[in-house]
C-alpha cells in the first residue's frame, strides 16, 4: 500500500484537508462545465480528485509533476489510472489526451499560479472555465477591477478574455502544511470576445510597459513602446494604468497601432 503523499516545499505543495471546501471548489466548476473534459492541475492527495472522478468518469484527467502523488492516486483511483499523468501543465500538450475543449481546476501551487494563468490564456479558445485556489493576493489581483492598486497586468490580460468571479477566501488552517498566507478561490468563465480588434502582441506589450511603471502616466510609460508627439495624444495618456479598463487598453493599443 502506497504511503500518504508528503508535501514538498520545492513544489509549493499545501494539501487542502477540508472536505466541505473541496466540494465547493468542485461544484463551482461543475456549474459551468456542460459535459466538457476537465484537467486537474496538481491533484496532490486527491481531495478534489475523488469528487471529480465521481462526476466526470472518463472525462476526468489529472496532471502532476510529483511522482509520489501520481503513484498514490493511481493506486487509490485505479479505474482512472490511465487518465492520471506525470506531466507539467506549463509544457504539456493537452491535445495528446483531449481532442477538443477542456476546463481546468486545481489547488494550484502558489509558486507557479501566475504561469498557469498565462498558459490558460494561450489556450483560451479551448478552455471555457477555470476554478482554482490561489494565494489570496494573486486571486484578488486577477479578479480586481480598474481603480485599485491591486489591478495590474494579470487583471487586464485575463479579463480581456474571461469574466472573473472571486468566490471565497480560505483560511490557512485547512491546509497541511498550513501556508503563511490566506488563500482564495476564483472562477474564470470565457467571455464572448474571440480576438482583440488590435495587435495582441502590441496590446500585451503596452499593458506590461505601462504597469511596469505604474506610478507614471501612460504618456510617460508608453515611451518604452513608441514615441508620439504630445499634441497627438488623447486624454487616455494623462491617466495611470490602473485607471484604464480593458476596453480602454484596447483603444490605446489601436491608437498606437495607427501611429506606427
N, C-alpha and C positions, 0 to 999 in steps of 0.2 A: 504493500500500500504506500503510495506516494505521500511524503510528509507535507504538511501545510506550507504554503509559499512564504518565504522570508522576504520582507520588504527590503529593497536595495536602494541605498541612498543615491548611488550614481545614476539610477534610472528615475529618480524623483518619485518613487512609489510611496503612496499613503493610501492604504486599503480602506475603503468605506466599510463600516461594520453595521450600520443601521439599516435594517430591512425595510422600514417604512419609507426612508428617503430613497433607497434603491428602487422601490416600487414606484414612487412618484416620478423619478427620472425616466424610468421605462415607459410609464403611462404618458408622460409628456411627449415622448417620441411616437408612441402608437397612435396618439390623437391625430397626427398628421402623416402617418406612414402610407396608408392606402395600398397595402399589399406589396410594397416595394421591398427588395432585399435590404438588409441592414448590416453594416460593418461596425463592430465594436472595436475601439482602439484601446489597447492596454487593459484587457479584462482582469488581470491580476488573479484574485482568488475566486472570481466568478459571481460576485454579489449581484451584478446586473445580468450576467450571462444566463443564469437559471431561469429568470423571468422571460428573457428574450427568446431562448430556445423553446420554452413552453408555448409562446405565442407565435413564433415565426417558423419553427421547424427547420426545413431545409433552406429557408431564405435567410437564415442567420449565419454570419461569418465573423470570426474574431482574428485580429492581428496583434501580435505582441513580439517584442524582442527579448523577452525573459524566458529562457528555455525551461526554467523551473516551473513557471506559470503555465506554459504550454503543456508540459508533461502532466501537471496536476489536473488541468481542465480536460485533456484528452481522456484521462483515466476516469474522471468523475462524470463526464458527459460523453460517453463512448459513442452514442448514436450520432453525435455531431462532430466526431473527431476529425473527419476529413475536411470540415469547414473551419477548423481551428488551426491557424497557420503561424509559423515562425516567420515574421515579416515586419518590415519597418514601413508604416503608412506613409512616411515622408518620401519614400523612394519606391515603394511597391506599386506595380501597375495592377490596379484592382480589376481591370478588364480581363485579367487572366482567370478570375474566378466568377465575375459577374459581367454578363454581356451588356446589360442595359443600365438603367439608373440604380442608384443605391443611396441610402441615407446613413448617417453617421451618429454614433453615440459613444460616450465614454466618460470615465472619471480620468480626465486627461492628465498625464504627467505635467506638472506646472512648468518644468524647465523647457518644454517644447510646445506648450499650448499655442503660442502665437504662430509658430511654424506650422502647426496643424491647421490653423485658420487660413494661412496663406495657401496651403495645399488644397483646402476646400475651395478657395477662390479659383484656383487653377482648374478645378473640376466642377465648377458651378453649374454647368449645363447637364451634369449627371447627378448632382446632389441637390435635392429639393429641401431637405430638412436635416438639421443638426441639433442634437441636445447634448450638452456637455457640462461637466463640472470643471470650473476654473478657480484659480486664486481670485478672491473677491475683487481686487483692484483691476485685474485683467477683464473680468466679466463686466464690471462697470464701464470700463473703457470701451469695450466692444459695443455695448448697448446704449452708451451715452448720446445725448442729443447736442446740437450746437449750443454754444454759450457757456460751456463748462470747461474748467481746466483739465478735466479727465478726457474730454473729447479729443481724439487725435487721429493718427494715421490709420490704425486698425478700424476705428469707428467709421471713417469715411469710405475706405475701400470695401469693407464688408457691407455697409449699409447701402452702397451703390447697387448691390445685387440681392440683398437679403433684408427682410423685416425681422427685427431682433427684439426679443422679449426677455427681460430679467425676471426669472421665475421665483427664485427664493434663495436666501442666504443659508449657509450650512456652517455649524459650529465646529471648532477644532476637535472636540472630544468624541466625535463619531467616527474618527479615523484611527487606524493603527499602522504606524505610529502617528500621533497627532502632529499635524503641520504647525508651524509657528504663526500661521495666518488664517483668517477666516476664508471660507470658500463660498462659491455661488454657482447656481445652475442657470444657464440661459438657453434659449431656443432660437434658432435661426430658421426662417422659412423663406424660400426663394420667392422673390417678387417677380413682377411681370417684365422687367427690363431684360431683354435678350442681349443687347450690346449697347455700348456707350455711343452717343452720336458724335464722338470725337475720338482722337487717337487715345487708346487705352494706355499705351506706353507713356505718352506725354502727360495724361491725367495722373498716373501714378508718380511720375517724376515731379510734377507740380505739388501734389499732396505731400510728398516726402520733403521736398525742398522747403516748403512753407512751414511745416510743423517742426522741422529740424532747427528753425529759427523762429519759434513761435512767439517770442517777445517782440519781434519786428512786425511792421505792417507788411501786407502782401507786396506792396510796391518795392520794398527793400529786399525781402527774402527771395522774391522771384528772379532777382538778377542772377542767381545761380543757374537759372534755366535760360533766360532770354533778356535782352536789353530793349526796352521800349521807351521812346521819348515820353516824358511826363505829360505833355499836352494830349497824348492819345489814350491815357489811362482812364478807365471808368471808376465809378465810386467803389467798386469791389476792392480796388487796390489800396484803399485807405483803411481797410479792415484788417484785423488779425485773423489767422487761420481758424481759430476755434469759433469765430463768429459766422463762418460760412457753412451753409448746408451742402449736402451732396449735389443738389441741383446747381447751386452757385459755383461749386468747384468745376462742374461740367461746363457752365457758362464761361468761367475763367479760362478753362482749357481751350474752348472753342475760340475765344478771343485771341489767345496766344497763338493758336494754330493759324489763324488768319493773318497774323502779323509776321509769321516766319517766311 
